[in-house]
Amino acid sequence: MRELTLTALPGLPEVEPGASLPHLILDALGRNGKTLCAGDVLVIAQKIVSKLEGRRIRLADVSPSARAHALAAQAQKDPRLMELVLRESREILRVKPGVIIVEHRLGFVMANAGIDQSNLAPGEGESALLLPQDPDASAARLREALMAASGVELGVVVNDSFGRAWRNGVTGVAIGVAGLPALVDMRGLTDRAGRSLRVTEIAAADELAAAASLVMGQGAEGLPVVLARGFPYSLRAGTSAELVRPKAQDLFR
């Protein structure tokens, strides 16, 4: 029998820069009667990783460039936010009122370069939160610390919410991966009828990130860490780069 269980861990405090996130997670597991087992995957919301790493920027400290002012006029957004978008992006792809789509410096095609102002603690008004500098490295550090403390092999996914081409709404995606396959290549295997699979590659880390988002929530739930048990693929080294389609193969650009 195949079974995947997802448990959101309540009771994590507000994460501050420099906090020990592995200890906060282990404490939350203990309070909720959970222990880590070999093969588990922890899915961790990007927002708390960014807060931990000091990626909050005070808008009062941002001086918009002329290009940022021009983008702000097109997108009808705060010029200071547009300056941050420019700093975090390789390329501006689309701009219209209320929407700016970019290629992030990490290779992700996304809205607003992943910059967010929601769920910042009181007193953090007029600020914005950037993505982690290197989400794969963030996931790897968390994994190493959690494995050292627990003594078991596990995986870590840092997830965020993205929109998708041709689809309404946002869904969870993996922006940081450590200790598990981000992409599972099924090519060369056979289906139930014995036909060889020719193109099937499974975005396993994205599927797990989306599933975890269902129990994390997207609003005021305050459940940024999910314990996933029963991930159906063998753990291995992996990174989110496996999921980024090369620009030459991107049919939408």
N, C-alpha and C positions, 0 to 999 in steps of 0.2 A: 504494500500500500504506500502510495506517495502522499506525504502530508507536509504542508508548510504552515508553521504557526508564526504569527506576528504579534509581539507584545510591546505596546508603548509603555515606557517607564515613567510613571508620575513622580512628582516631588523633586525634580531637579531644580536647584536654585537658579536665579539669574546669573548667567556666566559673565565674568568680568575678565578683562585682559590679564593674562598671566596665571589664571586659575589652573588647577590640575584637573583637566576634564576626565582623564582616566579614573582618578579617585572619585570624582562626582558620579561617574557612571557605575563604578563598582559599588559605591554606597547605595545608589538607587536600586541596583540589582538586589543587594542584600535586604533592603527594606521591603522589597516586593517578593521576597522568598525565591529569588532566581539565582542560579549560578551559571557561569559560562561552561559550555561543553564543546568538545572538539567538533569543528564543522559549522559552528554558529557564525552568523554575520551580524554585526551591529551597523545599523543605518542611522546616520547622524545628520541632522539638519545643518545645511551650510551656514545658517544664521549664527548658530552658537559657535561654530568654528571661526567664523569671521570676527565675532566679538572677542573670542579668546585671543586671537592674533592681532587685536588692535586695529582692525580694518574700518573702524568708524571714523568718519571725517566730518568735522564741523564745517557747515556751509559758510560760516562767517570767515573761515580761513581760506576760502577758494576765491581766486580772482579770475573771472571769466575772460577768455581771449576773444578777439574779434570773431573768430570762427564759431566759438561757443554761443556768442550773441546771435549770430546768423542762424545757427541750428535751433536755438531757442525760439526765434521768430517763426521758423518753419514748423516746429513741433509743438509750439505753444506751451513750452515748459520753462522751468527756472534755468537761467543761463549758467548758474553755478553747477547745477546737476549736469548740464550739457558739457561743461568743462571736464567734469569727472568722467563722463561717458567717453569723451575724446581721449583722455589719458589712458583709459582701460581698453581701448579698441584698436584693432589693426586697420579696420575699414568701416566706413559708414555705408550701409547697403540700401536702406529705404528710410525716407522721412515723410511723414504726413502729420496733420494735426493730431496730437495725442499719442503718436507712435514713432519710435525710432528703432530700427533694426540694424544691428552691427555684427561684424565678426570680432569677437572678443580676442584679446591678446593670447588667450589659451586655445583659440581655434573654434570655440563654440559660436554658432550663429544664434543670436538671442536678442530680446528686447532690452533696451536701456543698459546694455553691458552688465546685466545682472545686478545693477545698483538698486537698493531697496531702502525704503524709509519706514516700513511697517514693523510693528512689534519691537520698537526700541523703547527701553525703559524710560519712565518719567524722568525729566531732566535732560533727556537726550534730544529734545526738539531741535529743529533746524539742523539736523545732521543726516548723514546717509551712510549706508553700510555697503562696502565693496566685497566682491568675492575674495576668498583667500588667495594669497599670492601664488601658491602652488597647491591646489587641493589634493593631488596625488601624494605629495610629500606630507601634507597634513594627515591624510588617511594612514600613511605608512607609520608616522610617528605615533599616532594613537594606537595602531595595531601592535606595534612593538611594545609599548608600555602595558597594554592590556594583556598581551601574551606573557610578558615577564611576570605580571602580578597573578595571573590565573594558571599559568602553566599549560594552557591548551592552545591548539592551532585554531585560528579564526580569521575571518575576513572583516574588512571595514569598508563601508560605502559612505561617502558624503553626498547627500542629495540636495537638489534644488528644484524649483518649479519652472518649467519652460512651456511656452506655447509651441504649436507645431504647424508646419505648412499644410494648408488645406483642411485643418481641423480646428474647431472652436475649443476654447478652454485651455487650462494648463494641466500638466501632469508632472509627477516626479521623475527626474532623470538623475543619473549618476554623473557628478562632476569630479569626484575623487574616488579612486578605487585602490585598494591594497589587499593582497592575499586571496583574490578570487578572480575568475575570468570575467572581464567586462564583456567580451564577445566570444560566443561559443560557435565554432566552425563545424557545421554538420555536413559539409560537402564531402561526398564520397561514401557516406553512409547510405543505408537503404531505408525506404519507407515500408509500411506493412505489406505492400504488394510486391516488394522486392525491387522497386525502381530506385535507381541511384539518385540521391539528392545532388543537384548541381549548383544551386545558388543559396541554399539556406544557411544563414548566419543569424544567430540569436543574440539580441542585445540583452544578455542575461542581467547585467548590472542595472540597466535601465528598468527592466521588468521588476526587479526587486525594489528599486528606488520608488517606482510608481506604487507598488503594493504597500510599501511602508508608509507612503504619503496618505493612504486611506486612513490609517490609524493615527498618524501624526496630526492630521487636520491642516487646514490652510488659514485658520483665523486665530482665535484667542485660546486655543486648546492648551498650549503650553506643554506639548509632549514632543520634544525634539530628538529623542533617542528611541529607537525601536530595536528589539531583539528579534532577529529572524532565525528560526530553527527549522531545518529541513530543506535548505537550499539544494536543488537537485543536481548540481554539478560539482565535480571534484575541485577542491581549492587548489589554486596555483598562483604564481605571480601574475599580476595584471595591472593595467592602468587605464584611466579614462580615455587616453589617446587612441585606444583601440576603437572607440566609438565615433571618432571624429572623421567624417568623410572628407577625403582630399578635395580641394577646390575644383580640380579638373574633372572630378566625378559628380560634382554637385549640380543636379539638373535644374535647380531653382535659381542659379546665378549664371 
